[in-house]
């Protein structure tokens, strides 16, 4: 018999409280409210708050720029330079500055949604719901297709994608279908799933260790269980710090890939 079952009382065990998919299932915020408000759940509220946060942040930082920046403008300029120098220009080139409004907004919108997973009360990364990364990835995907066809033509786009110049003819028999599958079918899928999977797994791990700490230190405190509870508590802190890093990294990677796809559409020769 496992330790949680030995330490449990009145037939209740830790297994009964292990977090699962239920922590991602949020009903309408106003369960007894009007039917037209059923769309307003915790994830959609976080999306709205994240959109509002990036709007307010950008407005405060750039509405009346001063020659010598200070306060929010200083933070905004550092953030802008980071996205421009680390994402836009390396991935798109000279045209990168034209795409800064989209890339800057995308990065911080995703970052705010990710960080909501470690913000008290909110405590849920909105991007842990697959629908949100899918919508973001589809926006980038449609934009990539539109720009590719606009700048290369329909035939030129598929030719450049499936038959890159300079390779021996027989190679195209293998390469062409792989490139078609990768760019047309797998690209939006992997773009969305990478963000979703990291946020989903990270939130689940933090919830698990927090549940361990709560169960063994508060709900079923014993001498033996206290050690397990302390480990769970420490791991909750460690995983939260690590998750903040992952949340920031995934926002960066998603935006970097978006810039890469835009750059490939504008400059297929690269």
Legacy VTK file of the C-alpha trace (Angstrom):
# vtk DataFile Version 3.0
C-alpha trace
ASCII
DATASET POLYDATA
POINTS 270 float
0.000 0.000 0.000
1.306 3.435 -0.915
2.279 6.064 1.661
-0.672 8.374 0.803
-3.120 5.572 1.501
-1.448 4.691 4.804
-1.617 8.303 5.932
-5.178 8.931 4.810
-8.087 8.878 7.209
-11.773 8.178 6.845
-11.308 6.432 3.512
-10.017 9.539 1.730
-6.644 9.361 -0.013
-4.296 11.715 -1.752
-5.205 10.060 -5.042
-8.668 11.534 -4.652
-7.132 15.019 -4.793
-4.493 14.572 -7.484
-5.067 17.354 -10.049
-6.023 16.224 -13.517
-7.752 17.620 -16.580
-10.437 19.022 -14.306
-8.182 21.963 -13.380
-8.471 23.185 -16.976
-12.263 22.857 -17.110
-13.765 26.184 -16.098
-17.527 26.832 -16.203
-18.989 30.264 -16.993
-18.045 32.868 -14.395
-21.744 33.629 -13.943
-23.239 30.145 -13.821
-26.659 31.455 -12.856
-26.444 34.496 -15.101
-27.943 35.127 -18.525
-27.201 32.621 -21.280
-25.486 35.243 -23.451
-22.725 35.458 -20.814
-21.888 31.751 -20.928
-18.864 32.528 -23.122
-17.228 34.422 -20.249
-15.071 31.812 -18.543
-11.819 32.232 -16.649
-9.633 31.551 -19.733
-11.546 34.076 -21.860
-11.341 36.619 -19.036
-7.551 36.146 -18.930
-7.379 36.644 -22.706
-9.337 39.883 -22.375
-7.187 41.083 -19.469
-4.010 40.246 -21.413
-5.235 42.185 -24.445
-6.129 45.113 -22.198
-2.728 44.915 -20.499
-0.779 45.146 -23.770
-2.988 48.017 -24.978
-2.507 49.991 -21.763
1.217 49.198 -21.648
1.814 50.331 -25.238
-0.359 53.416 -24.810
1.407 54.486 -21.617
4.850 53.821 -23.104
4.468 55.423 -26.532
1.566 57.903 -26.433
3.810 60.895 -25.749
7.461 59.813 -26.123
10.106 62.039 -24.614
13.635 62.510 -25.912
14.976 61.200 -22.612
12.770 58.229 -21.709
11.678 57.574 -18.161
9.151 55.451 -16.342
6.927 53.263 -18.519
8.432 54.721 -21.705
11.845 53.476 -20.626
10.477 49.965 -20.079
8.584 50.138 -23.370
11.650 51.159 -25.354
13.739 48.362 -23.844
10.959 45.892 -24.682
10.648 47.277 -28.213
14.404 47.060 -28.834
14.448 43.493 -27.529
11.766 42.331 -29.982
13.270 44.329 -32.846
16.887 43.231 -32.360
16.270 39.632 -31.262
13.252 38.732 -33.407
12.254 41.106 -36.211
15.566 42.039 -37.816
17.325 38.653 -37.503
14.336 36.754 -38.931
12.951 39.226 -41.493
15.886 41.477 -42.279
15.548 45.053 -43.467
11.741 44.738 -43.591
11.620 43.702 -39.949
10.819 47.162 -38.602
7.586 47.267 -40.649
6.375 44.185 -38.784
7.197 45.431 -35.314
3.595 46.383 -34.353
2.463 42.802 -35.000
5.498 41.091 -33.476
5.655 43.371 -30.431
1.948 42.878 -29.728
2.136 39.117 -30.318
5.075 38.640 -27.974
3.618 40.562 -25.060
0.083 39.302 -25.583
1.305 35.710 -25.310
3.667 36.603 -22.463
0.836 38.118 -20.412
-1.398 35.107 -21.062
1.399 32.751 -20.051
2.354 34.648 -16.905
-1.249 34.602 -15.715
-0.476 31.042 -14.639
1.670 32.315 -11.752
-0.361 35.413 -10.872
-2.406 34.952 -7.681
-6.178 34.659 -8.203
-5.781 34.140 -11.967
-3.436 31.141 -11.602
-4.122 29.770 -15.076
-2.109 30.253 -18.280
-4.762 30.913 -20.904
-2.540 29.293 -23.511
-2.910 25.957 -21.692
-6.244 25.736 -23.545
-5.415 24.455 -27.022
-8.011 26.676 -28.722
-6.027 29.833 -27.982
-2.659 28.681 -29.416
-4.544 27.282 -32.433
-6.137 30.664 -33.161
-2.785 32.444 -32.780
-1.026 29.915 -35.015
-3.767 30.134 -37.648
-3.423 33.915 -37.765
0.296 33.548 -38.477
-0.354 30.711 -40.948
-2.924 32.659 -42.986
-0.641 35.689 -42.962
2.262 33.537 -44.199
0.196 32.077 -47.043
-1.127 35.472 -48.066
2.315 37.083 -48.107
3.884 34.106 -49.887
1.325 34.134 -52.696
1.358 37.936 -52.902
5.139 38.206 -53.243
5.895 34.964 -55.086
2.678 34.116 -56.904
0.741 30.899 -56.328
2.894 28.778 -58.642
6.089 30.491 -57.515
5.300 29.859 -53.851
4.829 26.117 -54.283
7.843 25.945 -56.603
10.124 27.747 -54.146
8.799 25.701 -51.241
8.893 22.238 -52.808
11.780 22.600 -55.277
14.550 24.753 -53.780
17.251 25.351 -56.425
20.689 23.814 -56.418
19.831 20.222 -55.525
20.190 17.062 -57.649
16.980 16.183 -59.488
16.286 12.806 -57.827
16.355 14.453 -54.379
13.155 16.335 -55.201
11.218 13.062 -55.345
11.737 12.758 -51.589
12.115 16.421 -50.656
9.050 17.878 -52.418
6.361 15.895 -50.520
8.223 16.384 -47.237
8.341 20.153 -47.752
4.672 20.223 -48.750
3.657 18.254 -45.661
5.893 20.296 -43.389
4.868 23.754 -44.603
1.190 23.311 -45.402
-0.015 20.788 -42.829
2.449 20.375 -39.958
3.646 23.958 -39.571
0.506 25.467 -37.958
0.028 22.299 -35.879
3.540 22.306 -34.407
3.440 26.087 -33.949
0.328 25.789 -31.767
1.130 22.545 -29.941
4.591 23.692 -28.826
3.082 26.596 -26.901
0.082 24.637 -25.626
2.037 21.577 -24.434
4.550 23.593 -22.426
1.899 25.671 -20.696
-0.361 22.659 -20.072
2.396 20.483 -18.602
3.922 23.257 -16.511
0.608 24.234 -14.944
-0.202 20.599 -14.194
3.162 20.047 -12.477
2.791 23.124 -10.283
-0.739 22.059 -9.344
0.511 18.576 -8.465
3.292 19.726 -6.143
1.012 22.333 -4.559
-1.534 19.588 -3.907
1.160 17.437 -2.286
2.126 20.318 0.007
-1.492 21.075 0.919
-2.434 17.439 1.560
0.522 16.453 3.712
1.031 19.764 5.562
-2.561 20.914 6.081
-5.146 18.263 5.313
-3.440 15.109 6.648
-0.478 16.298 8.741
1.615 13.509 10.243
5.284 13.160 11.190
6.051 11.022 8.152
3.846 13.058 5.816
5.403 16.368 6.871
8.621 15.512 5.030
6.702 14.742 1.860
4.715 17.950 2.280
7.873 20.038 2.678
9.301 18.505 -0.506
6.055 19.336 -2.288
6.171 22.908 -0.974
9.789 23.425 -2.063
9.127 21.860 -5.454
6.144 24.192 -5.908
8.452 27.178 -5.463
11.148 25.737 -7.737
8.666 24.760 -10.439
6.998 28.175 -10.284
10.350 29.902 -10.855
11.151 27.487 -13.691
7.683 27.978 -15.168
8.183 31.752 -15.325
11.296 31.097 -17.392
9.429 28.653 -19.667
6.484 31.047 -20.043
8.798 33.825 -21.195
10.762 31.478 -23.435
7.655 30.089 -25.145
6.337 33.590 -25.870
9.714 34.373 -27.439
9.837 31.135 -29.471
6.294 31.558 -30.795
7.044 35.125 -31.904
10.431 34.124 -33.331
8.811 31.396 -35.442
6.106 33.811 -36.585
8.817 36.244 -37.720
10.668 33.397 -39.426
7.561 32.403 -41.383
6.947 36.014 -42.410
10.583 36.385 -43.436
10.404 33.218 -45.520
7.289 34.492 -47.254
8.879 37.842 -48.073
12.331 36.520 -48.944
12.087 32.920 -50.226
15.647 33.056 -51.542
16.863 32.914 -47.916
LINES 1 271
270 0 1 2 3 4 5 6 7 8 9 10 11 12 13 14 15 16 17 18 19 20 21 22 23 24 25 26 27 28 29 30 31 32 33 34 35 36 37 38 39 40 41 42 43 44 45 46 47 48 49 50 51 52 53 54 55 56 57 58 59 60 61 62 63 64 65 66 67 68 69 70 71 72 73 74 75 76 77 78 79 80 81 82 83 84 85 86 87 88 89 90 91 92 93 94 95 96 97 98 99 100 101 102 103 104 105 106 107 108 109 110 111 112 113 114 115 116 117 118 119 120 121 122 123 124 125 126 127 128 129 130 131 132 133 134 135 136 137 138 139 140 141 142 143 144 145 146 147 148 149 150 151 152 153 154 155 156 157 158 159 160 161 162 163 164 165 166 167 168 169 170 171 172 173 174 175 176 177 178 179 180 181 182 183 184 185 186 187 188 189 190 191 192 193 194 195 196 197 198 199 200 201 202 203 204 205 206 207 208 209 210 211 212 213 214 215 216 217 218 219 220 221 222 223 224 225 226 227 228 229 230 231 232 233 234 235 236 237 238 239 240 241 242 243 244 245 246 247 248 249 250 251 252 253 254 255 256 257 258 259 260 261 262 263 264 265 266 267 268 269
